[in-house]
């Protein structure tokens, strides 16, 4: 997910940062709120909610469905929504472009 880290970096205040606990809670609530037949629809709903509720301007989401196909351990979709960030962040020589997936596999999404 893209996020402007300049404010929390300057303030060193967790209140200014993206709240990962709230993000995870909102995704869980969305998944549990209704039945999704297709991972494609669930991925789009999660992306729309994160962009709207969490004010995330860009995200890349990978959503998998374990055991959906007998010959594969997992199948799924990867989507990108919003405007991609123009800057790269480096952590121990790894860019954010290398950190290219958010894995969301709801425990009760077995259909």
Phi and psi in degrees as a GROMACS rama.xvg file:
@    title "Ramachandran Plot"
@    xaxis  label "Phi"
@    yaxis  label "Psi"
@TYPE xy
-83.2408  141.547  UNK-2
-155.919  137.828  UNK-3
-77.1145  104.672  UNK-4
-87.8135  1.86688  UNK-5
-66.2573  -38.3103  UNK-6
-68.0266  -53.5719  UNK-7
-64.9073  -30.5413  UNK-8
-65.6243  -38.206  UNK-9
-75.1216  -38.0858  UNK-10
-88.2356  -24.8008  UNK-11
56.2065  33.8547  UNK-12
-114.992  123.431  UNK-13
-60.898  -26.4061  UNK-14
-64.2405  -21.9875  UNK-15
-90.5542  -6.29617  UNK-16
-93.38  164.265  UNK-17
-64.1148  128.665  UNK-18
-87.7712  99.8508  UNK-19
-67.345  -34.2115  UNK-20
-64.3073  -45.1652  UNK-21
-64.5523  -39.0033  UNK-22
-61.0037  -48.6342  UNK-23
-62.5225  -40.0034  UNK-24
-63.1927  -43.7448  UNK-25
-64.4906  -39.293  UNK-26
-64.4518  -45.5821  UNK-27
-60.2461  -45.2492  UNK-28
-61.6338  -41.4973  UNK-29
-62.9121  -46.0849  UNK-30
-62.5553  -38.8368  UNK-31
-82.5501  -10.6664  UNK-32
-78.8461  -19.1917  UNK-33
-160.452  171.104  UNK-34
-92.7582  134.596  UNK-35
-118.608  118.804  UNK-36
-77.5243  -33.491  UNK-37
-117.26  136.9  UNK-38
-65.6201  -26.7559  UNK-39
-61.1747  -44.9744  UNK-40
-67.5304  -43.393  UNK-41
-61.0852  -42.2392  UNK-42
-60.4239  -44.9977  UNK-43
-64.0515  -40.8051  UNK-44
-65.2202  -42.9223  UNK-45
-62.9883  -46.6541  UNK-46
-59.5591  -47.1418  UNK-47
-61.6024  -42.3185  UNK-48
-65.549  -45.095  UNK-49
-62.8932  -41.3847  UNK-50
-67.803  -38.2292  UNK-51
-79.3829  -57.2011  UNK-52
-73.8643  -38.1138  UNK-53
-98.6868  -0.2883  UNK-54
57.7963  38.5557  UNK-55
-85.0651  120.433  UNK-56
-77.8  -20.7496  UNK-57
-154.278  145.233  UNK-58
-153.622  155.482  UNK-59
-121.893  122.856  UNK-60
-122.891  128.121  UNK-61
-113.033  124.878  UNK-62
-123.922  121.443  UNK-63
-111.472  155.84  UNK-64
-127.637  95.9765  UNK-65
-62.6503  143.172  UNK-66
62.9963  19.1485  UNK-67
-72.9655  -31.3808  UNK-68
-121.634  126.817  UNK-69
-57.1722  -36.261  UNK-70
-85.757  5.42232  UNK-71
-133.657  145.048  UNK-72
-73.6929  -25.8814  UNK-73
-164.371  143.175  UNK-74
-127.141  163.647  UNK-75
175.985  -163.673  UNK-76
-131.32  156.179  UNK-77
-130.217  127.039  UNK-78
-127.697  154.666  UNK-79
-125.088  134.444  UNK-80
-135.022  149.853  UNK-81
89.7014  -169.26  UNK-82
-97.527  121.267  UNK-83
-63.8164  144.021  UNK-84
-67.0028  150.141  UNK-85
-91.4492  -14.4099  UNK-86
-107.688  157.776  UNK-87
-113.33  144.291  UNK-88
-110.909  132.618  UNK-89
-108.025  131.524  UNK-90
-131.066  111.556  UNK-91
49.244  42.0656  UNK-92
81.043  1.79359  UNK-93
-105.1  129.613  UNK-94
-89.4503  163.555  UNK-95
-62.5116  -25.4909  UNK-96
-64.1061  -28.6413  UNK-97
-76.6013  -24.7899  UNK-98
-91.516  70.6858  UNK-99
-99.7434  18.7299  UNK-100
-149.717  140.734  UNK-101
-107.498  115.964  UNK-102
-92.1595  116.802  UNK-103
-123.304  106.928  UNK-104
-127.822  94.7224  UNK-105
-61.2283  136.724  UNK-106
-62.8871  -31.233  UNK-107
-105.091  20.4322  UNK-108
-99.3169  70.7066  UNK-109
-102.652  -0.219816  UNK-110
